[in-house]
Every structure is written in C-alpha cells, then in structure tokens.
Amino acid sequence: MHKTALNAKHREHGAKLVEFGGWEMPVQYTGIVAEHEIVRNRAGLFDLQHMGRLKFTGPDRAAALDSLLSNDVPSTKPGRAKYAVLCLEDGNALDDAIFYVLEEAILLVVNASNRDAVLEWIRPRLEGFDVTLSDETFRWAMLAVQGPKSAEVLQPLTHVDLAKLKYYRCTGGMVLGEPCFLARTGYTGEVGYELVFDARVAETMWDDLLRHGAAQGLAPCGLAARDTLRLEAGMALYGHELDRHTNPLEAGLDFAVRLDAGDFVGRDALLAVKERGPAKTLVGFTVEGKRIPRQGAEVLHEGEVCGVVTSGTKSPTVEKLICMAYVPSAKAGATDGWEIQISSSRYALTPTKLPFYSRTRGA
C-alpha cells in the first residue's frame, strides 16, 4: 500500500488505518459520529493525498481535456473549478473528477482507486495535442479544512481574502508561509477549503493547522465521517452512485454534462440517453425502522423489486436513516408504495429530495 506523507501523524493521533484505493488511510480517530459532528459544527481536517492529482500544461491543455471531460473546459476561466465525468464510449463513467483552471496549468483531481486506470485511458488520447501530463500525486500533499469555522481557521494563516474566494473558485497563494494551491471545494456539504502543497512540508502544515485551529475546534477526521457527510450532501461516490455501468445522466449529474459544448468521449451515447430518457434515476429515501440501509439492499415498489441501494447510513445531522438508490425512471416520481428489503424484513421508504443536507454555498 502507498502511504501518505502524514502516515506517522495519523498513527500519532491514534487513527484506525485501513486500505482504501491502494493507500493506507485513516478511517477514524475518535469515532465516526463525533468526527461527523466536528465538521458540521466546527471544522475538520482531512488528509486527501490519496486522491490523484494530474497536472496538464501546454497550449492545448484546455482543448485536450475538453475532448475527455463531460463539462466545458475552454470556457472555464482561470481561478475557477468545475465538476466533470470521464465517460467511456458508451457514456458510462470511468471516473468523476474536479478540474481547476490556473493561469499556466489545469489540475485534474481524480479518485484514488481509479488513478492508474484514468492515466492509462488519458495518455493515448493526448496524441495530437501540444500538452504535457504529469502525475503529481506523490509529490504534492492535499488537505481539506471543512466546516462552518473553516474560514476562521484559515484566514489568519493566509494573505488570500477568503471572503472573495467563492464556491468552486481557486487560487495560488501562501498558507503558513508555504506556497499553496487553495480551492473553495470539498466533499462534505459544508463551507470548506482544499489545499495542495509540497508533500515535504506536510507534517509541519498538519501540526501548524491543528495548533492554530485549536481555538475553533479544528480536529482530524477520517474517511468514514467523510462518507457520511457526503451522503447527507447527496454527493456521488464512485463505486456506489457511479461506475462503468452507470452514466452521469442517470446519476442526476446533468449540470456536469455539457452536450451543447465540445465533443468528448461518450457524448454521442449521452445524447441518445438524453433523447430517450435515462433508464434509471438516483433517488433519495428516508427509512422507517432501525436497520441501516446498506449498499446492495433491494428496493421495492408496490411489492415488486425494482431498484437497489447505492449508499446508506444513519444520518447524525437529520437524525434519520437515509439512503440513495437507483430505481426505474418511470417509477422515480412515485410518492408512496416504497419499501426496502433488509435481511428477512421490509421497511417503509419515503422519497426525499436530495441533498438531505447542505451548507456548501454558505459564507
């Protein structure tokens, strides 16, 4: 397994470490619910070095990425970021990603478990473009500070005016005296920031952030809390809501699919899906009873099995059992008659508009 530059720090803080996407990562420190509530009420610090960071330079970088990503790259101005999907020829998802446009480069952040596959897929498709791709995953560390007090934590540590750094904006700057890429993005449904910097200073950055953020209650958080937070926010996770058998229109990611912009891999297939309508639709549900809905659980409508849960948990914030599930699009608008099969029992489901919770765009 790969280890992030902060592996020793995670052990020092007593983290439970697990394999995730080929990396040894902290799944929790003090407990999932406690860390979840830290992010919802104060601010949590996450190690994200396992995420793939691919840097594109050269005059054709925007055109090259525009041929690969579902969202419109050339129209994205420096200092902005967009969510996009890398689609296969059939329109299904190879991965989902965020691209950040800087003055001299574009940074593409992909999922840890898909980084090798994405690199293998991208490289031959750059032929004919004047562009250079470099994999900076091991050279650059990546941290996230997420929660309503995240700006209070970071503002005294940087000259960047965080009040002017709106949602899905990014900039270069200094944080704690270190050159840093800073973005107003995250995966928690909270106000938050993500930082990319030289991995050689990762331990110092980690310690200094926790020390300076102590007054605001900043604390380390693991992957388990990140998962429950993103589920409350209705955000897709590759391997759950997205995979090679699911396209972004089925996942409700229409906002990230610009069919009227440039041509990209999978566009023709998605145009056909758009014309006939997606076969399945991602729906949010709250669950009656006390059994947590797990991925793979069957969803029934009027007694007939018709769907499957992609993600589920007991939500600490809305204090209900929640899940996301794929159901046939023809049934997705039904307001009653839903059940979930858990072991030998069935429990009532109530359709719930996604997200279950979000404060992402707040100040």
Secondary structure, 3 states (H helix, E strand, C coil): CEECCCHHHHHHCCCEEEEECCEEEEEECCCHHHHHHHHHHCCEEEECCCCEEEEEECCCHHHHHHCCECCCCCCCCCCEEEEEEEECCCCCEEEEEEEEECCCCEEEEECHHHHHHHHHHHHHHHCCCCCEEEECCCCEEEEEEECCCHHHHHHHHECCCHHHCCCCEEEEEEECCEEEEEECCCCCCCCEEEEEEEHHHHHHHHHHHHHHCHHHCCEECCHHHHHHHHHHCCCCCECCCECCCCCCCCCCCHHHCCCCCCCCCCHHHHHHHHHHCCCEEEEEEEECCCCCCCCCCEEEECCEEEEEEEEEEEECCCCEEEEEEEEECCCCCCCCCEEEEECCEEEEEEEECCCCCCCCCCC
